[in-house]
Amino acid sequence: MQKFNKIFKTHHPIIGMIHVQALPGTPKYNQNNDSIITKALEEARVYKNAGIDAILIENMHDVPYQKNDVGHEISSAMSLIAYLIKQETALPIGIQILAGANKAALAAAKTAGIDFIRAEGFVFGHLADEGYIDSQAAKLLRYQKQINAMNIAIFTDIKKKHSSHALTADLDIGEMAHASEFFLSDGVIVTGKHTGSVADLNEIKKVKSNTKLPVIIGSGVNLENLSTYLPVSDALIVGSYFKEKGYWENKLDSDRIFQFMDKTTSLR
């Protein structure tokens, strides 16, 4: 909990997602770096004005995702955007680089001077859209030590969404959480099966009973179920619900964010 509490000054922080527009070299790239940066900064200001507690940036428009090695053009762009958002908002800022590019995310976070990364494939391998993603805890934490990035928290997905977990079917999510703690994760992220789908309450309870790590819910939270999920979590990552019509590719809806944060304040 030490890094978590140092980063977040509020109980049950809400982490708003910025899905960065497609970056150089990817199929949807629009050849305009200025517009990519401008849009990300505009969304950061919307979140800041609505009272969000933290921001997480992710290269979700870079479909189809490369596995592990995304290229310097991606990590350098994400680092620049993260740095500018940090300077603009002074909020806790995190980064995830898809797919499974955890070392690249850590390097970008170190360079940008931000606070945390979201890592998939930390303990136990799984089969994702991009292919088999192996566990990276040992290499990632040694790299963290090597580049003197120990102040950056590593929050790790377990039983990752958009993935098959047939190989670990004999392990429940509580055992995965326990292994994450043993392998020195700074917090575990629990999701539904897909982007925007709600996490299972029974799975959250299993995780809470098997680890002392912060438990972050990473998908499916909305205004209607907020009162259910806020008390059973240490933090919430909200992306899809903050967009127009609740769809991740749409523009941010400031009214949704204000309403959500108002309700969060009343529940804390």
VMD Tcl script that draws the C-alpha trace (Angstrom):
set ca {
  {0.00 0.00 0.00}
  {2.96 2.34 0.48}
  {3.35 3.47 -3.13}
  {-0.41 3.57 -3.66}
  {-0.93 5.88 -0.68}
  {1.98 8.08 -1.72}
  {0.54 8.56 -5.22}
  {-3.12 9.03 -4.37}
  {-4.10 11.61 -1.76}
  {-7.80 10.68 -1.84}
  {-9.59 7.59 -0.56}
  {-11.03 5.48 -3.39}
  {-9.49 7.57 -6.21}
  {-11.14 7.67 -9.63}
  {-8.72 7.20 -12.52}
  {-10.01 8.52 -15.85}
  {-8.84 6.94 -19.11}
  {-7.42 8.80 -22.08}
  {-7.37 6.59 -25.16}
  {-4.62 8.28 -27.18}
  {-5.32 8.52 -30.91}
  {-3.50 6.11 -33.23}
  {0.25 6.68 -33.08}
  {2.94 6.73 -35.82}
  {3.35 3.51 -37.79}
  {-0.04 2.05 -36.84}
  {-2.81 1.42 -39.42}
  {-5.12 4.20 -38.13}
  {-2.41 6.86 -37.78}
  {-3.65 10.17 -39.26}
  {-0.18 11.62 -40.02}
  {-0.83 14.57 -37.68}
  {1.09 14.40 -34.41}
  {-0.10 17.83 -33.32}
  {-3.75 16.74 -33.40}
  {-2.95 13.62 -31.36}
  {-1.25 15.65 -28.64}
  {-3.89 18.41 -28.71}
  {-6.75 15.94 -28.26}
  {-5.04 14.18 -25.36}
  {-4.40 17.50 -23.60}
  {-7.98 18.63 -24.20}
  {-9.28 15.45 -22.56}
  {-6.89 15.92 -19.65}
  {-8.32 19.41 -19.07}
  {-11.87 18.05 -19.15}
  {-10.95 15.50 -16.49}
  {-9.14 18.08 -14.37}
  {-12.09 20.49 -14.50}
  {-14.49 17.72 -13.52}
  {-12.46 16.88 -10.41}
  {-11.00 13.56 -11.50}
  {-8.36 12.18 -9.12}
  {-5.89 10.69 -11.63}
  {-5.44 9.95 -15.34}
  {-4.28 6.81 -17.15}
  {-3.23 7.04 -20.80}
  {-3.35 4.08 -23.16}
  {-2.65 3.53 -26.87}
  {-5.94 1.74 -27.46}
  {-6.39 3.06 -31.02}
  {-3.19 1.33 -32.17}
  {-5.06 -1.75 -33.41}
  {-4.04 -4.40 -34.23}
  {-1.66 -4.42 -31.26}
  {1.89 -5.67 -31.41}
  {2.94 -8.01 -28.64}
  {5.60 -6.75 -26.19}
  {7.82 -4.89 -28.68}
  {5.90 -1.86 -29.98}
  {8.73 0.25 -31.34}
  {10.38 3.44 -30.14}
  {7.96 5.57 -32.18}
  {5.17 4.42 -29.83}
  {6.95 4.61 -26.48}
  {8.49 8.01 -27.25}
  {5.12 9.46 -28.29}
  {3.44 8.10 -25.18}
  {6.21 9.49 -23.00}
  {5.83 12.96 -24.52}
  {2.06 12.94 -24.11}
  {2.32 11.71 -20.51}
  {4.86 14.45 -19.70}
  {2.66 17.18 -21.16}
  {-0.44 15.93 -19.33}
  {1.50 15.81 -16.06}
  {2.65 19.40 -16.57}
  {-0.86 20.51 -17.56}
  {-2.78 18.89 -14.70}
  {-0.33 18.08 -11.86}
  {-2.49 15.00 -11.23}
  {-1.19 11.46 -10.66}
  {-0.61 10.08 -14.16}
  {-0.23 6.49 -15.31}
  {0.52 4.77 -18.60}
  {-0.24 1.47 -20.30}
  {1.26 0.47 -23.65}
  {-0.54 -2.28 -25.50}
  {0.01 -5.09 -25.82}
  {2.07 -6.28 -22.90}
  {4.76 -3.65 -23.58}
  {5.45 -3.21 -19.89}
  {9.15 -2.34 -20.14}
  {8.34 0.31 -22.74}
  {5.65 1.72 -20.44}
  {8.06 1.81 -17.51}
  {10.72 3.56 -19.60}
  {8.16 6.10 -20.81}
  {6.94 6.68 -17.26}
  {10.48 7.22 -16.01}
  {11.25 9.73 -18.76}
  {7.94 11.57 -18.35}
  {8.22 11.77 -14.58}
  {4.83 10.19 -13.99}
  {3.54 7.96 -11.24}
  {2.44 4.46 -12.26}
  {2.05 1.95 -15.05}
  {-0.63 -0.64 -15.77}
  {0.99 -3.95 -16.68}
  {-0.55 -7.02 -18.26}
  {1.22 -10.35 -18.18}
  {2.84 -9.84 -14.78}
  {2.18 -13.28 -13.28}
  {0.85 -16.36 -15.10}
  {0.75 -16.40 -18.88}
  {-2.47 -16.09 -20.85}
  {-3.65 -16.25 -24.45}
  {-4.73 -12.85 -25.79}
  {-5.79 -11.46 -29.17}
  {-2.12 -10.83 -29.95}
  {-1.03 -14.37 -29.07}
  {0.51 -15.88 -25.96}
  {1.61 -13.28 -23.40}
  {4.05 -14.67 -20.86}
  {4.57 -13.44 -17.31}
  {7.08 -10.59 -17.09}
  {7.48 -9.87 -13.37}
  {11.13 -10.93 -13.08}
  {12.40 -9.02 -16.11}
  {10.21 -5.99 -15.44}
  {11.25 -5.51 -11.82}
  {14.92 -5.99 -12.63}
  {14.58 -3.38 -15.36}
  {12.83 -1.09 -12.88}
  {15.82 -1.42 -10.57}
  {18.27 -0.90 -13.43}
  {16.76 2.43 -14.53}
  {16.16 3.62 -10.95}
  {12.39 3.76 -11.35}
  {11.50 2.29 -7.96}
  {9.21 5.25 -7.21}
  {6.91 4.27 -10.09}
  {4.11 1.94 -9.00}
  {3.35 -1.13 -11.09}
  {-0.35 -2.04 -10.98}
  {-0.98 -5.43 -12.55}
  {-3.94 -7.02 -14.28}
  {-4.93 -10.47 -13.16}
  {-7.19 -12.76 -15.18}
  {-6.87 -10.17 -17.93}
  {-9.90 -9.17 -20.02}
  {-10.02 -10.02 -23.75}
  {-8.06 -13.19 -22.98}
  {-8.35 -16.93 -22.53}
  {-7.18 -18.38 -19.22}
  {-7.64 -22.07 -19.99}
  {-4.04 -22.85 -19.03}
  {-4.64 -21.51 -15.52}
  {-8.18 -22.81 -15.13}
  {-7.15 -24.75 -12.02}
  {-6.21 -21.45 -10.30}
  {-8.84 -19.05 -9.07}
  {-8.37 -15.30 -9.18}
  {-7.58 -15.19 -5.47}
  {-4.52 -17.38 -6.01}
  {-3.44 -15.10 -8.86}
  {-3.72 -12.10 -6.56}
  {-1.64 -13.87 -3.92}
  {1.04 -14.67 -6.51}
  {1.06 -11.04 -7.67}
  {1.75 -9.89 -4.13}
  {4.49 -12.50 -3.71}
  {6.07 -11.27 -6.96}
  {6.05 -7.68 -5.63}
  {3.20 -6.06 -7.52}
  {2.10 -2.69 -6.14}
  {-1.60 -3.36 -6.73}
  {-3.89 -5.69 -8.67}
  {-6.49 -4.78 -11.28}
  {-9.70 -6.79 -11.65}
  {-11.86 -6.43 -14.77}
  {-14.81 -7.93 -16.55}
  {-14.28 -10.09 -19.62}
  {-14.30 -7.18 -22.08}
  {-13.79 -3.41 -22.20}
  {-16.73 -1.81 -20.44}
  {-17.99 -5.05 -18.88}
  {-18.48 -5.20 -15.14}
  {-16.16 -7.09 -12.79}
  {-17.61 -10.02 -10.85}
  {-18.27 -9.16 -7.20}
  {-17.43 -12.67 -6.04}
  {-14.06 -12.47 -7.79}
  {-13.36 -9.11 -6.14}
  {-14.11 -10.65 -2.74}
  {-11.73 -13.54 -3.47}
  {-9.00 -11.10 -4.42}
  {-9.53 -8.99 -1.29}
  {-9.34 -12.07 0.91}
  {-6.09 -13.28 -0.68}
  {-3.95 -10.15 -0.77}
  {-3.14 -7.01 1.17}
  {-2.40 -5.18 -2.06}
  {-4.65 -2.35 -3.26}
  {-7.46 -3.76 -5.41}
  {-8.36 -1.64 -8.42}
  {-11.47 -2.29 -10.51}
  {-10.58 -1.73 -14.13}
  {-13.80 -1.93 -16.16}
  {-17.57 -1.70 -16.15}
  {-18.18 0.90 -13.43}
  {-20.91 3.46 -14.16}
  {-23.12 5.91 -12.30}
  {-25.71 3.24 -11.53}
  {-23.35 0.67 -9.98}
  {-20.86 3.11 -8.43}
  {-22.33 2.71 -4.95}
  {-21.76 -1.06 -5.22}
  {-18.19 -1.03 -6.53}
  {-16.62 1.97 -4.81}
  {-16.76 0.47 -1.27}
  {-15.24 -2.88 -2.33}
  {-12.29 -1.33 -4.18}
  {-9.29 0.84 -3.41}
  {-9.55 2.67 -6.75}
  {-11.60 2.65 -9.93}
  {-10.40 3.00 -13.51}
  {-13.20 4.44 -15.64}
  {-12.98 4.80 -19.40}
  {-15.97 3.78 -21.49}
  {-18.60 5.27 -19.19}
  {-17.02 8.73 -19.42}
  {-17.46 8.75 -23.20}
  {-20.56 9.81 -25.13}
  {-23.12 6.98 -25.06}
  {-20.68 5.00 -22.91}
  {-18.58 3.82 -25.87}
  {-14.79 4.00 -25.59}
  {-14.13 5.43 -29.08}
  {-16.43 8.43 -28.60}
  {-15.58 11.87 -27.20}
  {-15.52 12.52 -23.47}
  {-18.89 13.53 -22.04}
  {-18.18 16.16 -19.37}
  {-21.71 15.89 -17.91}
  {-21.19 12.19 -17.25}
  {-17.86 12.87 -15.56}
  {-19.23 15.68 -13.36}
  {-22.20 13.55 -12.27}
  {-19.97 10.59 -11.55}
  {-17.52 12.64 -9.49}
  {-20.34 14.35 -7.59}
  {-21.73 10.96 -6.60}
  {-18.25 9.71 -5.73}
  {-17.75 12.65 -3.38}
  {-21.04 11.90 -1.64}
  {-20.09 8.23 -1.20}
  {-16.57 8.74 0.16}
}
mol new
graphics top color blue
foreach p $ca { graphics top sphere $p radius 0.5 }
foreach p [lrange $ca 0 end-1] q [lrange $ca 1 end] { graphics top cylinder $p $q radius 0.2 }
display resetview
